[in-house]
Amino acid sequence: MLKGLGALGDMAGMMKKAQEMQTKMAQMQEDLANITVMGESGAGLVKATATAKGVLTGLDIDPTIFDPNEKEVVEDLILAAIKDAQSKAADRNKQEMERLQEDMGLPKDMKLPF
């Protein structure tokens, strides 16, 4: 289509690719907000749910852990579940980014967004 235009044709192709990448990145960001991951601690006594963007959306605590004498343990379990969910969210985010880069023929170790 743009043959014979030399560098101008190459620039048009690059701009088209950049636009395509921008569209795919925007879609991925939207998808990450809808993907959920669950972290847990205390063998499932405390569960934290987060989006793949790392936003905490839920917390489920088994009522059997509520002992006034064990307040610090409960707090530690809650924090551990939240950290686990955030770690899983970051991992999922990375996986989705790598998938997008692979789909677009970009190197896996390329840092996006620029």
TIVO-2410 file (N, C-alpha, C; in nm, 3 decimals):
# residues 114
REC num residu      c1      c2      c3 atome chaine
REC   1      M   0.082  -0.119   0.000     N      A
REC   1      M   0.000   0.000   0.000    CA      A
REC   1      M   0.087   0.125   0.000     C      A
REC   2      L   0.190   0.127   0.083     N      A
REC   2      L   0.277   0.244   0.089    CA      A
REC   2      L   0.414   0.215   0.029     C      A
REC   3      K   0.421   0.116  -0.060     N      A
REC   3      K   0.548   0.082  -0.122    CA      A
REC   3      K   0.596   0.199  -0.205     C      A
REC   4      G   0.725   0.216  -0.210     N      A
REC   4      G   0.783   0.324  -0.288    CA      A
REC   4      G   0.793   0.454  -0.212     C      A
REC   5      L   0.742   0.456  -0.088     N      A
REC   5      L   0.751   0.579  -0.009    CA      A
REC   5      L   0.872   0.577   0.084     C      A
REC   6      G   0.945   0.468   0.083     N      A
REC   6      G   1.068   0.459   0.163    CA      A
REC   6      G   1.043   0.474   0.311     C      A
REC   7      A   1.119   0.564   0.374     N      A
REC   7      A   1.112   0.584   0.519    CA      A
REC   7      A   0.974   0.630   0.563     C      A
REC   8      L   0.904   0.703   0.476     N      A
REC   8      L   0.769   0.749   0.510    CA      A
REC   8      L   0.675   0.630   0.529     C      A
REC   9      G   0.690   0.530   0.441     N      A
REC   9      G   0.608   0.409   0.454    CA      A
REC   9      G   0.642   0.333   0.581     C      A
REC  10      D   0.772   0.328   0.615     N      A
REC  10      D   0.815   0.262   0.738    CA      A
REC  10      D   0.757   0.334   0.859     C      A
REC  11      M   0.759   0.466   0.855     N      A
REC  11      M   0.706   0.546   0.966    CA      A
REC  11      M   0.556   0.521   0.982     C      A
REC  12      A   0.484   0.515   0.871     N      A
REC  12      A   0.340   0.489   0.878    CA      A
REC  12      A   0.313   0.352   0.939     C      A
REC  13      G   0.395   0.255   0.902     N      A
REC  13      G   0.380   0.120   0.959    CA      A
REC  13      G   0.408   0.119   1.108     C      A
REC  14      M   0.511   0.193   1.148     N      A
REC  14      M   0.545   0.201   1.290    CA      A
REC  14      M   0.434   0.270   1.368     C      A
REC  15      M   0.378   0.375   1.311     N      A
REC  15      M   0.269   0.446   1.379    CA      A
REC  15      M   0.147   0.356   1.395     C      A
REC  16      K   0.120   0.277   1.292     N      A
REC  16      K   0.008   0.184   1.299    CA      A
REC  16      K   0.031   0.081   1.410     C      A
REC  17      K   0.154   0.028   1.418     N      A
REC  17      K   0.188  -0.068   1.523    CA      A
REC  17      K   0.177  -0.005   1.662     C      A
REC  18      A   0.223   0.119   1.675     N      A
REC  18      A   0.216   0.189   1.803    CA      A
REC  18      A   0.071   0.209   1.845     C      A
REC  19      Q  -0.013   0.243   1.749     N      A
REC  19      Q  -0.155   0.262   1.778    CA      A
REC  19      Q  -0.219   0.129   1.821     C      A
REC  20      E  -0.181   0.023   1.751     N      A
REC  20      E  -0.232  -0.110   1.785    CA      A
REC  20      E  -0.189  -0.148   1.927     C      A
REC  21      M  -0.063  -0.120   1.960     N      A
REC  21      M  -0.012  -0.151   2.093    CA      A
REC  21      M  -0.087  -0.071   2.200     C      A
REC  22      Q  -0.112   0.054   2.173     N      A
REC  22      Q  -0.183   0.139   2.268    CA      A
REC  22      Q  -0.323   0.085   2.293     C      A
REC  23      T  -0.391   0.043   2.188     N      A
REC  23      T  -0.525  -0.014   2.201    CA      A
REC  23      T  -0.522  -0.142   2.284     C      A
REC  24      K  -0.425  -0.228   2.254     N      A
REC  24      K  -0.415  -0.355   2.327    CA      A
REC  24      K  -0.378  -0.331   2.474     C      A
REC  25      M  -0.292  -0.234   2.501     N      A
REC  25      M  -0.255  -0.202   2.639    CA      A
REC  25      M  -0.377  -0.151   2.717     C      A
REC  26      A  -0.457  -0.068   2.654     N      A
REC  26      A  -0.577  -0.016   2.720    CA      A
REC  26      A  -0.673  -0.130   2.752     C      A
REC  27      Q  -0.690  -0.222   2.658     N      A
REC  27      Q  -0.778  -0.337   2.679    CA      A
REC  27      Q  -0.724  -0.425   2.792     C      A
REC  28      M  -0.591  -0.444   2.795     N      A
REC  28      M  -0.532  -0.526   2.899    CA      A
REC  28      M  -0.554  -0.463   3.037     C      A
REC  29      Q  -0.539  -0.332   3.046     N      A
REC  29      Q  -0.561  -0.263   3.174    CA      A
REC  29      Q  -0.705  -0.283   3.222     C      A
REC  30      E  -0.798  -0.278   3.128     N      A
REC  30      E  -0.938  -0.302   3.162    CA      A
REC  30      E  -0.959  -0.446   3.208     C      A
REC  31      D  -0.896  -0.539   3.137     N      A
REC  31      D  -0.907  -0.681   3.173    CA      A
REC  31      D  -0.848  -0.707   3.312     C      A
REC  32      L  -0.734  -0.645   3.343     N      A
REC  32      L  -0.670  -0.665   3.473    CA      A
REC  32      L  -0.760  -0.620   3.588     C      A
REC  33      A  -0.842  -0.520   3.563     N      A
REC  33      A  -0.934  -0.472   3.666    CA      A
REC  33      A  -1.046  -0.573   3.691     C      A
REC  34      N  -1.070  -0.664   3.596     N      A
REC  34      N  -1.177  -0.762   3.609    CA      A
REC  34      N  -1.128  -0.901   3.650     C      A
REC  35      I  -0.997  -0.924   3.646     N      A
REC  35      I  -0.941  -1.053   3.686    CA      A
REC  35      I  -0.920  -1.049   3.838     C      A
REC  36      T  -0.965  -1.154   3.908     N      A
REC  36      T  -0.945  -1.156   4.052    CA      A
REC  36      T  -0.852  -1.271   4.091     C      A
REC  37      V  -0.779  -1.249   4.197     N      A
REC  37      V  -0.691  -1.351   4.255    CA      A
REC  37      V  -0.722  -1.357   4.404     C      A
REC  38      M  -0.690  -1.471   4.466     N      A
REC  38      M  -0.717  -1.486   4.608    CA      A
REC  38      M  -0.589  -1.525   4.681     C      A
REC  39      G  -0.559  -1.452   4.786     N      A
REC  39      G  -0.449  -1.486   4.874    CA      A
REC  39      G  -0.505  -1.540   5.003     C      A
REC  40      E  -0.428  -1.622   5.070     N      A
REC  40      E  -0.478  -1.675   5.197    CA      A
REC  40      E  -0.365  -1.698   5.296     C      A
REC  41      S  -0.404  -1.711   5.420     N      A
REC  41      S  -0.308  -1.742   5.526    CA      A
REC  41      S  -0.379  -1.826   5.631     C      A
REC  42      G  -0.300  -1.882   5.720     N      A
REC  42      G  -0.358  -1.963   5.827    CA      A
REC  42      G  -0.434  -2.082   5.773     C      A
REC  43      A  -0.379  -2.147   5.670     N      A
REC  43      A  -0.443  -2.263   5.608    CA      A
REC  43      A  -0.586  -2.233   5.564     C      A
REC  44      G  -0.605  -2.112   5.511     N      A
REC  44      G  -0.736  -2.075   5.459    CA      A
REC  44      G  -0.828  -2.006   5.558     C      A
REC  45      L  -0.781  -1.981   5.680     N      A
REC  45      L  -0.865  -1.914   5.779    CA      A
REC  45      L  -0.891  -1.769   5.741     C      A
REC  46      V  -0.796  -1.707   5.672     N      A
REC  46      V  -0.813  -1.570   5.625    CA      A
REC  46      V  -0.786  -1.569   5.475     C      A
REC  47      K  -0.881  -1.514   5.399     N      A
REC  47      K  -0.868  -1.507   5.253    CA      A
REC  47      K  -0.890  -1.363   5.209     C      A
REC  48      A  -0.801  -1.316   5.123     N      A
REC  48      A  -0.812  -1.181   5.069    CA      A
REC  48      A  -0.826  -1.192   4.917     C      A
REC  49      T  -0.920  -1.117   4.862     N      A
REC  49      T  -0.942  -1.115   4.718    CA      A
REC  49      T  -0.898  -0.980   4.664     C      A
REC  50      A  -0.829  -0.982   4.550     N      A
REC  50      A  -0.782  -0.858   4.488    CA      A
REC  50      A  -0.795  -0.870   4.337     C      A
REC  51      T  -0.796  -0.755   4.270     N      A
REC  51      T  -0.791  -0.758   4.124    CA      A
REC  51      T  -0.647  -0.780   4.083     C      A
REC  52      A  -0.627  -0.815   3.957     N      A
REC  52      A  -0.490  -0.834   3.907    CA      A
REC  52      A  -0.413  -0.702   3.904     C      A
REC  53      K  -0.482  -0.592   3.927     N      A
REC  53      K  -0.415  -0.463   3.939    CA      A
REC  53      K  -0.370  -0.438   4.082     C      A
REC  54      G  -0.404  -0.530   4.175     N      A
REC  54      G  -0.360  -0.518   4.314    CA      A
REC  54      G  -0.458  -0.448   4.406     C      A
REC  55      V  -0.579  -0.421   4.358     N      A
REC  55      V  -0.678  -0.353   4.441    CA      A
REC  55      V  -0.752  -0.457   4.525     C      A
REC  56      L  -0.746  -0.442   4.657     N      A
REC  56      L  -0.814  -0.534   4.748    CA      A
REC  56      L  -0.964  -0.516   4.734     C      A
REC  57      T  -1.036  -0.626   4.708     N      A
REC  57      T  -1.182  -0.618   4.688    CA      A
REC  57      T  -1.261  -0.697   4.791     C      A
REC  58      G  -1.195  -0.784   4.866     N      A
REC  58      G  -1.269  -0.863   4.964    CA      A
REC  58      G  -1.179  -0.925   5.067     C      A
REC  59      L  -1.239  -0.954   5.181     N      A
REC  59      L  -1.167  -1.017   5.291    CA      A
REC  59      L  -1.263  -1.113   5.360     C      A
REC  60      D  -1.224  -1.238   5.373     N      A
REC  60      D  -1.307  -1.339   5.436    CA      A
REC  60      D  -1.229  -1.397   5.554     C      A
REC  61      I  -1.287  -1.384   5.673     N      A
REC  61      I  -1.218  -1.429   5.795    CA      A
REC  61      I  -1.305  -1.534   5.864     C      A
REC  62      D  -1.247  -1.649   5.888     N      A
REC  62      D  -1.317  -1.755   5.960    CA      A
REC  62      D  -1.337  -1.708   6.103     C      A
REC  63      P  -1.460  -1.708   6.153     N      A
REC  63      P  -1.487  -1.656   6.287    CA      A
REC  63      P  -1.420  -1.732   6.401     C      A
REC  64      T  -1.372  -1.852   6.375     N      A
REC  64      T  -1.309  -1.930   6.481    CA      A
REC  64      T  -1.176  -1.869   6.527     C      A
REC  65      I  -1.120  -1.777   6.449     N      A
REC  65      I  -0.990  -1.720   6.488    CA      A
REC  65      I  -1.005  -1.600   6.581     C      A
REC  66      F  -1.125  -1.558   6.607     N      A
REC  66      F  -1.144  -1.440   6.692    CA      A
REC  66      F  -1.138  -1.478   6.839     C      A
REC  67      D  -1.023  -1.461   6.895     N      A
REC  67      D  -1.000  -1.482   7.037    CA      A
REC  67      D  -0.935  -1.354   7.087     C      A
REC  68      P  -0.996  -1.285   7.182     N      A
REC  68      P  -0.940  -1.158   7.230    CA      A
REC  68      P  -0.794  -1.167   7.273     C      A
REC  69      N  -0.752  -1.283   7.316     N      A
REC  69      N  -0.614  -1.301   7.359    CA      A
REC  69      N  -0.517  -1.320   7.241     C      A
REC  70      E  -0.571  -1.338   7.123     N      A
REC  70      E  -0.490  -1.366   7.005    CA      A
REC  70      E  -0.502  -1.256   6.900     C      A
REC  71      K  -0.526  -1.133   6.944     N      A
REC  71      K  -0.546  -1.020   6.853    CA      A
REC  71      K  -0.430  -1.004   6.754     C      A
REC  72      E  -0.307  -1.013   6.801     N      A
REC  72      E  -0.191  -0.995   6.715    CA      A
REC  72      E  -0.182  -1.105   6.609     C      A
REC  73      V  -0.219  -1.226   6.648     N      A
REC  73      V  -0.216  -1.338   6.553    CA      A
REC  73      V  -0.316  -1.312   6.440     C      A
REC  74      V  -0.436  -1.267   6.475     N      A
REC  74      V  -0.539  -1.237   6.376    CA      A
REC  74      V  -0.490  -1.126   6.282     C      A
REC  75      E  -0.433  -1.022   6.338     N      A
REC  75      E  -0.382  -0.912   6.257    CA      A
REC  75      E  -0.273  -0.961   6.161     C      A
REC  76      D  -0.184  -1.047   6.210     N      A
REC  76      D  -0.078  -1.102   6.126    CA      A
REC  76      D  -0.136  -1.187   6.013     C      A
REC  77      L  -0.238  -1.266   6.045     N      A
REC  77      L  -0.300  -1.350   5.943    CA      A
REC  77      L  -0.367  -1.264   5.835     C      A
REC  78      I  -0.432  -1.157   5.877     N      A
REC  78      I  -0.497  -1.067   5.781    CA      A
REC  78      I  -0.393  -1.003   5.690     C      A
REC  79      L  -0.287  -0.951   5.749     N      A
REC  79      L  -0.182  -0.890   5.669    CA      A
REC  79      L  -0.117  -0.991   5.573     C      A
REC  80      A  -0.095  -1.111   5.621     N      A
REC  80      A  -0.033  -1.214   5.537    CA      A
REC  80      A  -0.124  -1.250   5.419     C      A
REC  81      A  -0.254  -1.258   5.441     N      A
REC  81      A  -0.347  -1.289   5.332    CA      A
REC  81      A  -0.350  -1.176   5.230     C      A
REC  82      I  -0.347  -1.053   5.278     N      A
REC  82      I  -0.347  -0.938   5.186    CA      A
REC  82      I  -0.218  -0.936   5.105     C      A
REC  83      K  -0.105  -0.958   5.170     N      A
REC  83      K   0.023  -0.960   5.098    CA      A
REC  83      K   0.026  -1.072   4.995     C      A
REC  84      D  -0.030  -1.188   5.031     N      A
REC  84      D  -0.035  -1.300   4.938    CA      A
REC  84      D  -0.120  -1.264   4.816     C      A
REC  85      A  -0.235  -1.201   4.839     N      A
REC  85      A  -0.321  -1.160   4.728    CA      A
REC  85      A  -0.251  -1.059   4.639     C      A
REC  86      Q  -0.182  -0.963   4.700     N      A
REC  86      Q  -0.112  -0.862   4.621    CA      A
REC  86      Q   0.003  -0.924   4.540     C      A
REC  87      S   0.072  -1.020   4.598     N      A
REC  87      S   0.179  -1.088   4.528    CA      A
REC  87      S   0.124  -1.166   4.408     C      A
REC  88      K   0.012  -1.235   4.429     N      A
REC  88      K  -0.051  -1.309   4.320    CA      A
REC  88      K  -0.103  -1.213   4.213     C      A
REC  89      A  -0.152  -1.098   4.254     N      A
REC  89      A  -0.199  -0.997   4.158    CA      A
REC  89      A  -0.083  -0.949   4.072     C      A
REC  90      A   0.031  -0.923   4.134     N      A
REC  90      A   0.149  -0.878   4.059    CA      A
REC  90      A   0.196  -0.986   3.962     C      A
REC  91      D   0.193  -1.111   4.006     N      A
REC  91      D   0.233  -1.222   3.919    CA      A
REC  91      D   0.138  -1.233   3.799     C      A
REC  92      R   0.008  -1.221   3.826     N      A
REC  92      R  -0.091  -1.231   3.718    CA      A
REC  92      R  -0.076  -1.115   3.621     C      A
REC  93      N  -0.051  -0.996   3.675     N      A
REC  93      N  -0.029  -0.878   3.593    CA      A
REC  93      N   0.089  -0.902   3.499     C      A
REC  94      K   0.197  -0.955   3.553     N      A
REC  94      K   0.317  -0.984   3.474    CA      A
REC  94      K   0.288  -1.086   3.365     C      A
REC  95      Q   0.213  -1.191   3.400     N      A
REC  95      Q   0.178  -1.294   3.302    CA      A
REC  95      Q   0.097  -1.235   3.186     C      A
REC  96      E   0.001  -1.150   3.220     N      A
REC  96      E  -0.082  -1.089   3.117    CA      A
REC  96      E   0.001  -0.997   3.027     C      A
REC  97      M   0.094  -0.925   3.086     N      A
REC  97      M   0.181  -0.836   3.009    CA      A
REC  97      M   0.269  -0.918   2.915     C      A
REC  98      E   0.325  -1.029   2.963     N      A
REC  98      E   0.408  -1.115   2.880    CA      A
REC  98      E   0.328  -1.175   2.766     C      A
REC  99      R   0.202  -1.212   2.795     N      A
REC  99      R   0.116  -1.268   2.691    CA      A
REC  99      R   0.089  -1.165   2.582     C      A
REC 100      L   0.061  -1.042   2.623     N      A
REC 100      L   0.037  -0.934   2.528    CA      A
REC 100      L   0.161  -0.909   2.442     C      A
REC 101      Q   0.278  -0.904   2.505     N      A
REC 101      Q   0.402  -0.881   2.432    CA      A
REC 101      Q   0.428  -0.994   2.332     C      A
REC 102      E   0.402  -1.117   2.374     N      A
REC 102      E   0.422  -1.231   2.286    CA      A
REC 102      E   0.326  -1.223   2.168     C      A
REC 103      D   0.200  -1.189   2.194     N      A
REC 103      D   0.101  -1.176   2.086    CA      A
REC 103      D   0.142  -1.070   1.984     C      A
REC 104      M   0.212  -0.968   2.032     N      A
REC 104      M   0.252  -0.859   1.943    CA      A
REC 104      M   0.391  -0.880   1.883     C      A
REC 105      G   0.456  -0.993   1.917     N      A
REC 105      G   0.588  -1.022   1.863    CA      A
REC 105      G   0.700  -0.942   1.927     C      A
REC 106      L   0.676  -0.894   2.049     N      A
REC 106      L   0.778  -0.816   2.121    CA      A
REC 106      L   0.857  -0.908   2.213     C      A
REC 107      P   0.981  -0.872   2.245     N      A
REC 107      P   1.061  -0.953   2.338    CA      A
REC 107      P   0.997  -0.956   2.477     C      A
REC 108      K   1.003  -1.071   2.544     N      A
REC 108      K   0.944  -1.087   2.676    CA      A
REC 108      K   1.002  -0.991   2.780     C      A
REC 109      D   1.130  -0.963   2.769     N      A
REC 109      D   1.194  -0.879   2.870    CA      A
REC 109      D   1.182  -0.730   2.843     C      A
REC 110      M   1.106  -0.693   2.742     N      A
REC 110      M   1.086  -0.551   2.711    CA      A
REC 110      M   0.997  -0.489   2.818     C      A
REC 111      K   1.037  -0.377   2.871     N      A
REC 111      K   0.962  -0.313   2.979    CA      A
REC 111      K   0.850  -0.226   2.919     C      A
REC 112      L   0.726  -0.262   2.947     N      A
REC 112      L   0.610  -0.185   2.904    CA      A
REC 112      L   0.532  -0.143   3.027     C      A
REC 113      P   0.459  -0.035   3.026     N      A
REC 113      P   0.463   0.066   2.923    CA      A
REC 113      P   0.594   0.141   2.927     C      A
REC 114      F   0.626   0.204   2.818     N      A
REC 114      F   0.757   0.267   2.799    CA      A
REC 114      F   0.786   0.372   2.898     C      A
***
